[in-house]
Amino acid sequence: MREAAGYGDVRRQRQVAPTWLALATLFLLALGSGCLPPGGPPPSPTSPALSAAAQQMQALLMCDERHGWASTQRSVLRTTNGGVHWQDVTPQPEAGTAPQEPVERIVAAYLDAQTAWVALIFQDGATTPIYHTSDGGQSWQRTDVPAPGIGVVQLTFIDALHGWLLVNLGIATNAEAVAIWRTSDGGNHWQRIMQVSAAQARAAQSLTTLPYSGSKSGLAFINTTTGWATGSEPGLKRAWLYVTHDGGQSWQPQSLPLPTGSEKAQIATLPPRFFSGRDGLLPVNIYAAGKASLYFYITHDGGKTWRYGVALPASVIAWSFVSANVGYATDRTTLYVTHDGGQHWSQQLPASPFSDVIQLDFLTATTGWALCLAPPAKTHILRTSDGGQSWQQLK
């Protein structure tokens, strides 16, 4: 699939969850909750429950012009006609194999039109059930990971075999304990490869693990060995950015050049997105001198060095890149366009109905979708075929 929070190829992999979306719009937008009642059999494609769920979408990913996925707080939806109609394909816990309390939320990773992984999160689950489909959600295979589900932050895969699970183990003032799990067989088996906790930090913080301090926003991998962990930490006068070259077992800090005047800034990094083994983009929010700005850093050497572009206003809450050069961003009503990886941006003012946009999803430089949230907390989808100059609402 096309890039998303990270990874190369012409298509992209996307990890999606309410928690993950909040990270993707760090400090800028809080999304609403889904309303599909948990438990029981999945609703039919035309049931009132599904209609309600479709109006509460929190993430949208189109794999091609017809096939795509969407997430609500508690459900997974799939379309085969470009987003006009949606079917609920949420995996259902088998009787006697999962807690019977309602599902709190889901965390999902979508690889292509057929392949996805979904973690069902229960309030008191000591383990996390992760479901995998390779037939577009018609059937699911389950694996239980011995990690506390309520703390699951992110699922991410770079291909059909290799994936990572990020788990929050507890939050303190300006600190967060986390664990990272990894699979190399498509999610059939998972191994915990790293954990950092308050106790470890008090004893002796290893120089090769992620620090206990700082809030972690996510992971992104370019291949099976090299990846990044991102986040923020109040008072830290540098970017919170760590790189691994052994698949996530050990980490080292990586420095970023900062724009002039940002020496005392609060900096929040989000997971980079790669389009090849060398070309990628890193979103960075910088808060300096009472002003907040969004920068996209670009790399052409596989993440060894990064160069920042022109700042976008802090009101920008969503963006979508189709390559390392061509991308779109929005502050809900204005559309910003770049053709050089964020080094420069131009403005477009699309006519109605382009408004209340909370997510952009461009498949090509001309074809894209926008997920809109309008009062009272109902979502709808727009589509463009001319690079965002005009939009049509899907009925």
MARLUMRO-289177 format. One record per residue: residue number from 1; residue in one letter; chain; z, y, x negated of N, C-alpha, C in turn. Coordinates in steps of 0.05 Angstrom, whole numbers, plus 5000, padded with zeros to 4 digits. Atoms other than C-alpha are relative to their C-alpha. Layout:
# MARLUMRO-289177
NUM;a;A;Z;Y;X;Z;Y;X;Z;Y;X
...
This chain:
# MARLUMRO-289177
1;m;A;5000;4976;4983;5000;5000;5000;5000;5025;4983
2;r;A;5001;4975;5015;4996;5073;4980;5027;5006;4988
3;e;A;4974;4993;5012;5050;5103;4936;5019;5011;5021
4;a;A;4981;4988;4982;5113;5124;4968;5024;5010;4986
5;a;A;4979;4990;5017;5176;5127;4931;4993;4990;4972
6;g;A;5009;5006;5024;5140;5099;4878;4977;4989;4989
7;y;A;5013;5017;5019;5088;5054;4856;4970;4999;5003
8;g;A;5028;4997;5006;5017;5051;4832;4981;4987;5020
9;d;A;5020;5013;4983;4955;5018;4860;4990;5022;5019
10;v;A;5012;4981;4981;4912;5052;4912;5017;5001;5025
11;r;A;4982;5002;4977;4960;5029;4966;5028;5007;4992
12;r;A;4973;4992;5007;5033;5043;4971;5022;4984;5013
13;q;A;4976;5013;4990;5100;5011;4979;5019;5022;5009
14;r;A;4981;4979;4990;5152;5048;5020;5025;4987;5009
15;q;A;4974;5010;4990;5225;5035;5029;5010;5021;5020
16;v;A;4994;4982;4979;5251;5064;5093;5027;4993;5013
17;a;A;4975;5004;4986;5319;5073;5125;5010;5028;5008
18;p;A;4989;4974;4994;5357;5129;5160;5014;5012;4976
19;t;A;4987;4990;5024;5400;5134;5097;4980;5010;4980
20;w;A;5020;4993;5020;5338;5135;5053;4985;5026;5008
21;l;A;5013;4975;4992;5305;5190;5095;5018;5024;4995
22;a;A;4982;4977;5005;5367;5233;5089;4998;5007;4970
23;l;A;5002;4995;5029;5360;5225;5013;4973;5014;4994
24;a;A;5027;4989;5005;5286;5241;5016;4998;5030;5007
25;t;A;4999;4971;4993;5303;5309;5047;5027;5011;4992
26;l;A;4973;4995;5009;5365;5319;5006;5010;5028;5005
27;f;A;4987;4974;4993;5410;5375;5032;4984;5017;5019
28;l;A;5018;4983;4985;5353;5399;5076;4998;4993;5029
29;l;A;5004;5008;4973;5350;5359;5140;5016;4976;5007
30;a;A;4986;5024;4990;5394;5311;5179;4985;4989;5024
31;l;A;5016;5012;4979;5356;5263;5223;5018;4988;5022
32;g;A;4985;5011;4978;5378;5238;5291;5002;4970;4999
33;s;A;4996;5029;4999;5397;5167;5311;4981;4987;5019
34;g;A;5017;5015;4982;5355;5114;5342;5016;4992;5025
35;c;A;4986;5006;4975;5370;5091;5413;4993;4973;5011
36;l;A;5006;5026;4990;5343;5020;5419;5025;4983;5001
37;p;A;4975;5016;4999;5401;4977;5444;4998;4975;4983
38;p;A;5000;5024;5017;5418;4922;5393;5006;4975;5017
39;g;A;4994;5026;4988;5424;4849;5410;4980;4992;5021
40;g;A;5019;5009;4980;5385;4806;5459;4972;4997;4989
41;p;A;5027;5003;5009;5312;4790;5456;4986;5026;4996
42;p;A;5014;4974;5004;5263;4843;5430;4986;5008;5025
43;p;A;5014;4991;4976;5233;4886;5485;4970;4995;4998
44;s;A;5029;5003;5000;5161;4876;5506;4987;5026;4991
45;p;A;5012;4977;5011;5110;4924;5477;4998;5024;5019
46;t;A;5002;4978;4981;5111;4966;5541;5026;5005;5014
47;s;A;4975;4997;4986;5184;4963;5560;5012;5027;4996
48;p;A;4986;4974;5003;5227;5025;5572;5016;5002;4974
49;a;A;4984;4999;5025;5271;5005;5513;4982;5006;4976
50;l;A;5018;4995;5023;5212;5004;5465;4989;5029;5001
51;s;A;5009;4973;4997;5187;5070;5493;5021;5020;4989
52;a;A;4978;4984;5010;5255;5100;5479;5002;4999;4969
53;a;A;4998;5003;5029;5255;5071;5409;4977;5015;4986
54;a;A;5022;4986;5012;5186;5099;5394;5004;5030;5000
55;q;A;4994;4971;4999;5212;5168;5414;5022;5007;4980
56;q;A;4979;4994;5019;5266;5161;5361;4993;4990;4972
57;m;A;5009;5008;5027;5224;5143;5300;5013;5018;4979
58;q;A;4989;4985;5023;5255;5163;5234;4983;4997;4975
59;a;A;5018;5004;5023;5200;5139;5187;4975;4988;5010
60;l;A;5027;5010;4992;5126;5125;5192;4985;4994;4974
61;l;A;5017;5007;5023;5080;5089;5143;4975;4986;5010
62;m;A;5026;5013;4993;5006;5075;5156;4988;4987;4975
63;c;A;5011;5015;5022;4975;5022;5112;4970;5004;4998
64;d;A;5028;4993;4998;4904;5036;5134;4996;5015;5026
65;e;A;5005;4983;4976;4871;5072;5192;5010;4987;5026
66;r;A;4991;5013;4976;4895;5020;5242;5028;4988;4998
67;h;A;4974;5015;5003;4956;4983;5214;5021;5017;4987
68;g;A;4978;4985;5012;5023;5014;5201;5027;4991;5011
69;w;A;4972;5006;4993;5099;5009;5206;5015;5025;5008
70;a;A;4981;4977;4995;5154;5054;5234;5028;4988;5003
71;s;A;4972;5008;4998;5229;5051;5233;5015;5020;5019
72;t;A;4980;4984;4987;5282;5075;5281;5027;4992;4987
73;q;A;4975;5007;5012;5356;5069;5267;5005;4970;5000
74;r;A;4994;5028;4997;5359;4997;5292;4976;4982;5005
75;s;A;5023;5016;4994;5288;4973;5299;4977;5005;4982
76;v;A;5024;4999;5016;5223;4959;5263;4976;4998;5020
77;l;A;5023;4999;4982;5158;4977;5299;4974;4997;4983
78;r;A;5025;5004;5014;5086;4959;5281;4977;5008;5019
79;t;A;5023;4992;4984;5019;4987;5304;4975;4987;4988
80;t;A;5026;5011;5009;4949;4957;5299;4977;5017;5011
81;n;A;5022;4982;4990;4910;5015;5331;5005;5029;4992
82;g;A;4998;4973;5011;4926;5075;5287;5024;5016;5010
83;g;A;4977;4986;4991;4993;5092;5318;5001;5008;5030
84;v;A;5001;4994;4972;4973;5097;5391;5020;4983;5015
85;h;A;4982;5019;4988;5012;5035;5412;5017;4987;4978
86;w;A;4981;5012;5019;5073;5003;5379;5012;4975;5012
87;q;A;4987;5025;4992;5104;4933;5382;5026;4998;4984
88;d;A;4974;5004;5013;5177;4919;5366;4999;4972;4986
89;v;A;5000;5025;5015;5179;4866;5311;5026;4996;4984
90;t;A;4975;5002;5014;5252;4873;5290;5010;4971;4998
91;p;A;4989;5027;5002;5280;4808;5262;5026;4997;5016
92;q;A;4977;5005;4983;5333;4777;5307;5019;4980;4986
93;p;A;4981;5019;5012;5397;4745;5278;5001;4974;5015
94;e;A;4998;5025;4987;5400;4671;5292;5028;4995;5010
95;a;A;4974;5006;4989;5457;4647;5335;5017;4985;4981
96;g;A;4981;5014;5017;5517;4628;5294;4997;5006;4971
97;t;A;5004;4995;5029;5490;4655;5228;5005;5029;4993
98;a;A;4996;4972;5007;5507;4729;5233;5023;5011;5018
99;p;A;4980;4988;4983;5563;4773;5260;4988;5007;5027
100;q;A;5010;4995;4973;5557;4784;5334;5003;5030;5009
101;e;A;4998;4971;4992;5573;4859;5333;4972;5012;4998
102;p;A;5027;4988;5000;5515;4906;5343;4991;5009;4973
103;v;A;5011;4991;5025;5469;4924;5287;5005;5030;4998
104;e;A;4994;4971;5004;5491;4992;5258;4974;5015;4993
105;r;A;5025;4987;5009;5424;5008;5224;4984;4979;4985
106;i;A;5017;5017;5017;5367;4977;5185;4993;5015;4975
107;v;A;5012;4989;5024;5342;4987;5115;4975;4983;4995
108;a;A;5025;5015;5001;5269;4968;5105;4983;5008;4975
109;a;A;5020;4995;5021;5216;4962;5050;4974;4988;5010
110;y;A;5026;5009;4991;5143;4958;5071;4980;5000;4977
111;l;A;5018;5003;5023;5093;4932;5020;4971;5004;5008
112;d;A;5027;4998;4990;5029;4925;5060;5000;4994;5030
113;a;A;5001;5003;4971;5004;4913;5130;5013;4974;5010
114;q;A;4989;5026;4992;5032;4842;5130;5028;4995;4989
115;t;A;4976;5007;5015;5091;4843;5082;5021;5021;5002
116;a;A;4978;4982;4998;5159;4874;5093;5026;4985;4996
117;w;A;4973;5010;5002;5233;4864;5080;5018;5018;5017
118;v;A;4982;4984;4983;5288;4887;5128;5028;4989;4997
119;a;A;4972;5007;5000;5363;4887;5118;5013;5010;5026
120;l;A;4985;4992;4976;5405;4887;5182;5028;5006;4992
121;i;A;4974;4991;5009;5468;4926;5171;5020;4999;5023
122;f;A;4978;5003;4980;5532;4907;5210;5024;5015;4989
123;q;A;4977;4983;5007;5596;4948;5210;5019;4986;4981
124;d;A;4980;5014;5016;5640;4894;5180;4987;4977;4984
125;g;A;5013;5023;5014;5589;4849;5145;5007;4999;4970
126;a;A;4994;5004;5029;5614;4822;5078;4975;4992;4985
127;t;A;5025;5006;5013;5544;4797;5064;4978;5015;5016
128;t;A;5023;4986;4988;5476;4828;5079;4978;4981;5005
129;p;A;5023;5017;4994;5423;4788;5116;4974;5016;4995
130;i;A;5026;4987;5006;5354;4807;5088;4978;4981;5010
131;y;A;5022;5015;4988;5292;4784;5127;4974;5008;4987
132;h;A;5026;4995;5012;5223;4777;5098;4977;4989;5018
133;t;A;5023;5009;4985;5156;4773;5134;4975;5003;4983
134;s;A;5026;4998;5013;5086;4760;5107;4978;4997;5020
135;d;A;5020;5001;4979;5051;4759;5174;5003;5023;5020
136;g;A;4999;4977;4983;5063;4828;5201;5023;5000;5020
137;g;A;4977;5001;4982;5130;4812;5234;4999;4979;5021
138;q;A;5001;5022;4980;5108;4752;5275;5022;4980;4995
139;s;A;4979;5017;5007;5158;4710;5237;5015;5012;4976
140;w;A;4983;4990;5021;5216;4725;5190;5016;4978;4987
141;q;A;4983;5018;5015;5253;4686;5136;5025;5015;4990
142;r;A;4975;4987;5006;5326;4702;5123;5013;4990;4974
143;t;A;4984;5006;5023;5367;4705;5059;5025;5018;5002
144;d;A;4976;4984;5000;5440;4727;5056;5008;5008;4971
145;v;A;4992;4989;5026;5460;4771;4997;5030;5006;5001
146;p;A;4971;4995;4999;5535;4772;4980;5007;5028;4991
147;a;A;4994;4972;5005;5538;4848;4981;5007;5013;5026
148;p;A;4991;4988;4974;5573;4892;5033;4977;5016;5013
149;g;A;5023;4989;4987;5519;4910;5082;5003;5030;5007
150;i;A;4996;4972;4991;5550;4976;5106;4994;5019;4977
151;g;A;5005;4983;5022;5539;5003;5036;4971;4999;4990
152;v;A;5028;5002;5010;5465;4984;5029;4986;5027;5004
153;v;A;5013;4975;5001;5427;5046;5010;4969;4997;5001
154;q;A;5028;5001;5005;5358;5022;4991;4991;4972;4993
155;l;A;5015;5023;5009;5310;4963;4987;4974;5011;4989
156;t;A;5026;4991;5011;5249;4973;4942;4987;4977;4985
157;f;A;5017;5021;5012;5193;4926;4919;4976;5012;4987
158;i;A;5024;4991;5013;5137;4936;4870;4976;4981;5005
159;d;A;5020;5019;4993;5099;4874;4891;5013;4979;5019
160;a;A;4990;5019;4981;5108;4812;4934;5023;4984;4989
161;l;A;4979;5016;5012;5158;4782;4885;5024;5016;4991
162;h;A;4980;4986;5015;5198;4835;4849;5011;5024;5016
163;g;A;4987;4979;4985;5249;4879;4885;5028;5005;4991
164;w;A;4972;4991;5007;5316;4915;4879;5015;5009;5025
165;l;A;4983;4992;4979;5374;4928;4925;5022;5018;4989
166;l;A;4980;4981;5009;5419;4989;4916;5022;5001;5021
167;v;A;4977;5002;4982;5489;4984;4946;5021;5020;4992
168;n;A;4978;4981;5004;5542;5039;4953;5026;4984;5004
169;l;A;4974;5015;4998;5611;5009;4938;5023;5019;5006
170;g;A;4978;4981;4994;5651;5072;4953;4995;5027;4988
171;i;A;5005;4972;5009;5650;5148;4946;5027;5013;4995
172;a;A;4977;4983;5007;5701;5193;4913;4989;5028;4995
173;t;A;5008;4972;5005;5700;5267;4895;4980;5000;4976
174;n;A;5020;4998;5020;5635;5278;4857;4994;4973;4985
175;a;A;5004;5026;5012;5629;5203;4844;4992;4980;5021
176;e;A;5009;5021;4981;5599;5141;4874;4998;4973;4984
177;a;A;5002;5027;5011;5609;5067;4856;4976;4986;5012
178;v;A;5024;5013;4990;5544;5027;4862;4997;4973;4986
179;a;A;5008;5025;5012;5516;4958;4848;4970;4998;5005
180;i;A;5029;5005;4998;5443;4937;4837;4996;4970;4999
181;w;A;5008;5028;4999;5415;4870;4857;4970;4998;4996
182;r;A;5029;5003;5006;5347;4843;4836;4990;4972;5009
183;t;A;5014;5025;4993;5299;4789;4861;4974;4998;4986
184;s;A;5026;5004;5013;5239;4759;4826;4984;4978;5015
185;d;A;5014;5020;4984;5218;4710;4881;4996;5009;5029
186;g;A;5006;4989;4973;5204;4755;4940;5024;5002;5018
187;g;A;4976;4997;4984;5276;4758;4964;5013;4974;5008
188;n;A;4986;5026;4994;5293;4684;4968;5026;4998;4985
189;h;A;4975;5000;5016;5346;4693;4914;5004;5028;4989
190;w;A;4993;4974;5011;5382;4756;4891;5022;4996;4979
191;q;A;4980;5001;5021;5423;4768;4828;5011;5029;4995
192;r;A;4989;4974;5006;5471;4825;4816;4998;5005;4970
193;i;A;5005;4995;5029;5450;4857;4750;5015;5024;4989
194;m;A;4985;4978;5010;5493;4919;4747;5020;5009;5021
195;q;A;4980;4988;4981;5557;4948;4778;5017;5020;4984
196;v;A;4983;4980;5012;5596;5011;4763;5020;5008;5021
197;s;A;4979;4994;4981;5663;5026;4795;5020;5019;4988
198;a;A;4980;4981;5010;5722;5074;4789;5017;4986;4979
199;a;A;4983;5014;5019;5763;5021;4753;4985;4998;4973
200;q;A;5015;5002;5025;5708;5011;4702;4999;5027;4986
201;a;A;5001;4973;5011;5702;5086;4693;5026;5008;4987
202;r;A;4974;4994;5012;5777;5092;4680;5005;4984;4975
203;a;A;4996;5017;5023;5776;5035;4631;4983;5010;4976
204;a;A;5018;4991;5021;5716;5052;4589;4972;4999;5011
205;q;A;5027;5000;4989;5649;5074;4617;4980;4991;4979
206;s;A;5020;5010;5018;5594;5034;4585;4978;5021;4997
207;l;A;5021;4981;5005;5540;5076;4553;4973;4989;5009
208;t;A;5025;5012;4991;5488;5028;4581;4999;4995;5030
209;t;A;5000;5002;4971;5506;5030;4655;4997;5028;5012
210;l;A;5000;4974;4986;5497;5084;4707;5028;5010;5000
211;p;A;4973;4989;4999;5556;5132;4707;5012;4997;5028
212;y;A;4985;4999;4974;5609;5129;4762;4997;5027;5013
213;s;A;5002;4973;4989;5603;5204;4769;4972;5005;5011
214;g;A;5026;4993;4988;5548;5234;4811;4993;4984;5025
215;s;A;5010;5013;4975;5516;5218;4878;4972;4989;4994
216;k;A;5025;5013;5006;5459;5168;4872;4981;5001;5023
217;s;A;5020;4997;4978;5396;5182;4913;4981;4978;5002
218;g;A;5019;5023;4997;5355;5120;4897;4989;4990;4973
219;l;A;5013;5013;5023;5315;5076;4850;4970;5001;5004
220;a;A;5029;5003;4999;5241;5074;4833;4991;4985;4975
221;f;A;5009;5015;5023;5206;5024;4788;4969;5002;4998
222;i;A;5028;4998;5005;5137;5029;4756;4989;4972;4995
223;n;A;5007;5028;5005;5136;4955;4736;5026;4984;5000
224;t;A;4976;5017;4998;5185;4897;4728;5022;5008;4980
225;t;A;4980;4992;5020;5221;4930;4669;5008;5029;5001
226;t;A;4995;4971;5002;5216;5006;4673;5004;5013;5027
227;g;A;4994;4986;4975;5249;5047;4728;5019;5023;4996
228;w;A;4983;4976;5001;5291;5108;4744;5021;4999;5022
229;a;A;4979;4995;4980;5356;5123;4780;5003;5030;5002
230;t;A;4998;4971;4996;5363;5192;4810;5024;5008;5017
231;g;A;4977;4991;4984;5417;5235;4842;5007;5028;4992
232;s;A;4991;4973;5006;5459;5297;4832;5030;4999;4994
233;e;A;4971;4998;5007;5528;5318;4806;5007;5029;4998
234;p;A;4991;4972;5002;5562;5386;4819;5011;5006;4972
235;g;A;4990;4992;5026;5575;5423;4755;4985;4989;4976
236;l;A;5016;5011;5022;5526;5381;4714;4977;5019;4994
237;k;A;5020;4980;5007;5482;5430;4677;4974;4987;4989
238;r;A;5026;5013;5007;5424;5381;4670;4993;4983;5024
239;a;A;5009;5018;4978;5385;5335;4715;5014;4973;4998
240;w;A;4988;5027;4999;5420;5271;4738;4976;4981;5002
241;l;A;5023;5018;5002;5365;5223;4715;5004;4979;4979
242;y;A;4996;5022;5018;5370;5155;4683;4976;4981;5001
243;v;A;5024;5017;5002;5316;5107;4658;5009;4973;4990
244;t;A;4995;5028;5009;5317;5031;4648;4974;4988;4989
245;h;A;5024;5014;5010;5270;4988;4607;5005;4970;4999
246;d;A;4995;5029;4998;5300;4920;4623;5005;4992;5029
247;g;A;4999;5008;4972;5293;4917;4698;5024;5009;5015
248;g;A;4976;4990;4986;5357;4954;4716;5026;4991;4989
249;q;A;4975;5010;5011;5409;4919;4673;5014;5021;4984
250;s;A;4988;4979;5016;5420;4977;4626;4984;5026;5005
251;w;A;5012;4974;4994;5407;5052;4634;5008;5021;4979
252;q;A;4995;4978;5018;5402;5114;4590;4992;5026;5013
253;p;A;5007;4974;4988;5401;5188;4610;4973;5009;4989
254;q;A;5025;4988;5009;5334;5223;4607;5000;5030;5007
255;s;A;4999;4971;4996;5328;5298;4599;4974;5010;5013
256;l;A;5023;4986;4988;5281;5344;4638;5000;5029;4991
257;p;A;5002;4971;5005;5256;5413;4619;5006;5015;5026
258;l;A;4992;4985;4976;5284;5465;4668;4986;5027;5000
259;p;A;5013;4974;4997;5250;5527;4695;5019;5022;4989
260;t;A;4984;4978;5010;5274;5593;4665;5019;5010;5021
261;g;A;4980;4991;4981;5338;5616;4697;5015;4978;5014
262;s;A;4988;5024;4987;5360;5545;4716;5022;4988;4982
263;e;A;4981;5012;5019;5409;5535;4658;5027;4994;5013
264;k;A;4974;5004;4986;5469;5539;4706;4995;4990;5028
265;a;A;5008;5008;4973;5434;5508;4766;5013;4974;5008
266;q;A;4994;5026;4989;5454;5451;4811;4974;4986;5004
267;i;A;5026;5014;5001;5399;5399;4804;5003;4973;5014
268;a;A;5001;5026;4985;5383;5341;4851;4973;4987;4997
269;t;A;5025;5015;5004;5330;5290;4832;4997;4979;5022
270;l;A;5007;5021;4982;5295;5242;4879;4982;4980;4986
271;p;A;5015;5020;5014;5260;5177;4859;4971;5008;4995
272;p;A;5028;4994;5006;5193;5187;4824;4980;4982;5015
273;r;A;5021;5015;4986;5127;5162;4854;4976;4998;4980
274;f;A;5021;5005;5019;5075;5130;4809;4974;4990;5014
275;f;A;5026;5008;4989;5000;5121;4822;4985;4983;4981
276;s;A;5011;5017;5021;4983;5084;4758;5022;4995;4980
277;g;A;4980;5005;5021;5018;5060;4696;5008;5025;4985
278;r;A;4995;4976;5015;5016;5130;4669;5006;5025;5017
279;d;A;4999;4975;4984;5011;5181;4726;5021;4998;5022
280;g;A;4980;5000;4979;5070;5198;4770;5012;5028;5005
281;l;A;4989;4975;4992;5109;5253;4805;5030;4996;5005
282;l;A;4971;5001;4997;5184;5268;4807;5009;5025;5016
283;p;A;4990;4977;4985;5213;5312;4863;5028;5009;4990
284;v;A;4974;4990;5010;5270;5357;4839;5007;5025;5016
285;n;A;4989;4976;4987;5312;5406;4880;5018;5015;4981
286;i;A;4985;4984;5018;5340;5463;4839;5013;5024;5015
287;y;A;4985;4979;4987;5394;5511;4864;5012;5018;4979
288;a;A;4992;4982;5021;5402;5571;4819;5002;5028;5011
289;a;A;4996;4972;4992;5428;5642;4830;4997;5005;5030
290;g;A;5001;4997;4971;5435;5631;4904;4974;4994;5013
291;k;A;5026;5006;4990;5364;5607;4912;4994;4970;4995
292;a;A;5007;5028;5002;5340;5536;4926;4970;4997;5000
293;s;A;5029;5004;5002;5271;5512;4906;4995;4970;4995
294;l;A;5009;5027;5004;5233;5446;4905;4977;5000;4980
295;y;A;5021;5003;5021;5193;5427;4843;4990;4971;5000
296;f;A;5011;5026;5006;5147;5369;4830;4993;4999;4971
297;y;A;5006;5005;5029;5148;5345;4758;4978;4979;4999
298;i;A;5022;5019;5003;5086;5308;4735;5001;4987;4972
299;t;A;5002;5014;5026;5077;5256;4680;4973;4986;4998
300;h;A;5025;5015;5005;5015;5226;4649;5004;4980;4977
301;d;A;4994;5019;5021;5050;5182;4598;5021;4979;5009
302;g;A;4982;5020;4990;5088;5134;4643;5029;5008;5002
303;g;A;4973;4990;4996;5149;5178;4651;5015;5006;4974
304;k;A;4987;4993;5025;5164;5190;4577;5006;5030;4999
305;t;A;4996;4971;4999;5155;5265;4587;4991;5010;5028
306;w;A;5005;4989;4974;5154;5308;4650;4995;5030;4997
307;r;A;5006;4971;4999;5125;5378;4665;5002;5010;5028
308;y;A;4996;4990;4973;5147;5420;4724;4977;5019;5008
309;g;A;5022;4983;4989;5098;5458;4769;5012;5025;5013
310;v;A;4992;4976;4986;5104;5517;4816;5020;4992;5022
311;a;A;4979;5005;4980;5165;5521;4861;4990;5003;5028
312;l;A;5004;4997;4971;5160;5508;4935;5027;5010;5012
313;p;A;4975;4991;4988;5211;5541;4982;5018;4977;5009
314;a;A;4981;5020;4993;5274;5503;4999;4996;4990;5029
315;s;A;5005;5008;4972;5251;5501;5072;4981;4976;5002
316;v;A;5018;5023;4999;5200;5447;5053;5017;4974;5002
317;i;A;4984;5023;4995;5228;5382;5080;4985;4974;4999
318;a;A;5015;5024;5000;5171;5332;5077;4975;5004;4983
319;w;A;5024;4999;5017;5113;5315;5030;4987;4973;4999
320;s;A;5015;5025;5003;5060;5262;5019;4978;5005;4980
321;f;A;5021;4999;5020;5015;5250;4959;4982;4976;5003
322;v;A;5019;5022;5000;4952;5208;4959;4991;4993;4972
323;s;A;5006;5005;5028;4943;5212;4884;5019;5018;4984
324;a;A;4983;4983;5017;4978;5244;4824;4992;5029;5002
325;n;A;5009;4973;4998;4937;5306;4839;5002;5012;5028
326;v;A;5003;4989;4973;4927;5313;4914;5025;4993;5017
327;g;A;4976;5004;4984;4988;5323;4958;5003;5022;5021
328;y;A;4994;4981;4978;5014;5358;5021;5030;5002;5003
329;a;A;4972;4995;4995;5081;5388;5038;5002;5018;5024
330;t;A;4996;4983;4977;5110;5423;5099;5029;5008;5004
331;d;A;4974;4990;4993;5168;5465;5122;5004;4998;5030
332;r;A;5001;5005;4971;5157;5439;5194;4977;5013;5014
333;t;A;5022;4986;4986;5103;5489;5212;4977;5008;4981
334;t;A;5020;4993;5020;5066;5511;5148;4993;4975;4984
335;l;A;5008;5022;5016;5025;5461;5109;4992;5010;4972
336;y;A;5007;4993;5027;5022;5467;5033;4983;4978;4988
337;v;A;5019;5019;5012;4966;5434;4993;4998;5005;4970
338;t;A;5005;4999;5029;4960;5418;4919;4978;4982;4992
339;h;A;5021;5017;5012;4902;5391;4879;5004;4995;4971
340;d;A;4995;5004;5029;4935;5389;4811;5029;4991;4996
341;g;A;4974;5013;5003;5000;5350;4822;5023;5019;5002
342;g;A;4978;4982;4995;5043;5408;4845;5001;5023;4980
343;q;A;5001;4977;5019;5024;5456;4788;4994;5025;5015
344;h;A;5006;4977;4982;4997;5502;4842;4999;4990;5029
345;w;A;5001;5007;4972;5001;5503;4918;4986;5022;5015
346;s;A;5011;4981;4982;4961;5537;4972;5010;4994;5028
347;q;A;4989;5003;4973;4982;5549;5044;4978;4997;5021
348;q;A;5016;5002;4977;4949;5527;5108;5018;5005;5025
349;l;A;4985;4996;4975;4970;5548;5178;4986;4986;5022
350;p;A;5014;5015;4980;4947;5492;5223;5007;5010;5028
351;a;A;4996;4991;4972;4939;5509;5296;5018;4979;5014
352;s;A;4985;5018;4983;4982;5478;5351;4983;4975;5004
353;p;A;4971;5005;4996;5007;5424;5359;5016;4994;4975
354;f;A;4986;5005;5025;5028;5423;5286;5026;5017;4999
355;s;A;4974;4987;5001;5102;5440;5291;5022;4979;5001
356;d;A;4977;5018;4999;5171;5408;5285;4995;4975;4983
357;v;A;5007;5024;5016;5144;5361;5231;5023;4993;4982
358;i;A;4978;5010;5018;5196;5318;5195;4990;4981;4979
359;q;A;5011;5018;5020;5150;5271;5157;4969;5002;5000
360;l;A;5028;5001;5004;5079;5271;5129;4992;4973;4988
361;d;A;5010;5025;5010;5039;5208;5115;4970;5001;4998
362;f;A;5029;4998;5004;4970;5218;5085;4990;4974;4987
363;l;A;5012;5025;5010;4926;5157;5074;4979;5008;4979
364;t;A;5020;4990;5018;4869;5196;5040;5003;5031;4999
365;a;A;4999;4971;5002;4856;5269;5023;4992;5013;5027
366;t;A;5008;4989;4974;4828;5278;5094;5016;4988;5023
367;t;A;4988;5014;4978;4864;5227;5138;5031;4998;4997
368;g;A;4971;5001;5002;4938;5234;5153;5014;5001;5027
369;w;A;4984;4999;4976;4994;5230;5204;5024;5017;4995
370;a;A;4975;4984;5002;5054;5274;5218;5019;4990;5022
371;l;A;4980;5008;4981;5118;5251;5251;5016;5026;5007
372;c;A;4988;4975;4991;5148;5307;5293;5025;4994;5017
373;l;A;4975;5002;4984;5218;5315;5322;5004;5025;5016
374;a;A;4997;4977;4982;5222;5360;5382;5023;4996;5019
375;p;A;4978;5002;4981;5280;5375;5429;4992;4985;5025
376;p;A;4973;5006;5010;5316;5337;5457;5000;4975;4983
377;a;A;5000;5022;5019;5310;5291;5396;4980;4978;5007
378;k;A;5021;5020;4995;5245;5257;5416;4978;5005;4979
379;t;A;5020;4998;5020;5191;5242;5365;4972;4995;5012
380;h;A;5028;5006;4994;5115;5243;5371;4984;5001;4975
381;i;A;5016;5003;5024;5058;5231;5323;4974;5017;5003
382;l;A;5025;4985;5001;5000;5276;5303;4982;4986;4979
383;r;A;5019;5012;5019;4937;5255;5266;4979;5022;4993
384;t;A;5021;4982;5009;4887;5294;5224;4979;4984;4985
385;s;A;5022;5013;5014;4819;5275;5197;4984;5020;4983
386;d;A;5013;4979;5016;4802;5340;5161;5019;5013;4980
387;g;A;4982;4990;5020;4857;5347;5110;5021;5019;5009
388;g;A;4978;4985;4989;4908;5379;5156;4992;5027;5012
389;q;A;5008;4975;4988;4866;5437;5182;5004;4999;5031
390;s;A;4996;5003;4972;4869;5410;5253;5014;4973;5005
391;w;A;4984;5023;4993;4915;5359;5287;4997;4992;5029
392;q;A;5001;5010;4973;4913;5316;5349;5025;4983;5005
393;q;A;4977;5016;4993;4974;5288;5384;4992;4973;5012
394;l;A;5005;5026;4989;4972;5213;5396;5016;4996;5025
395;k;A;4987;5004;4975;4988;5196;5467;5013;4973;5001
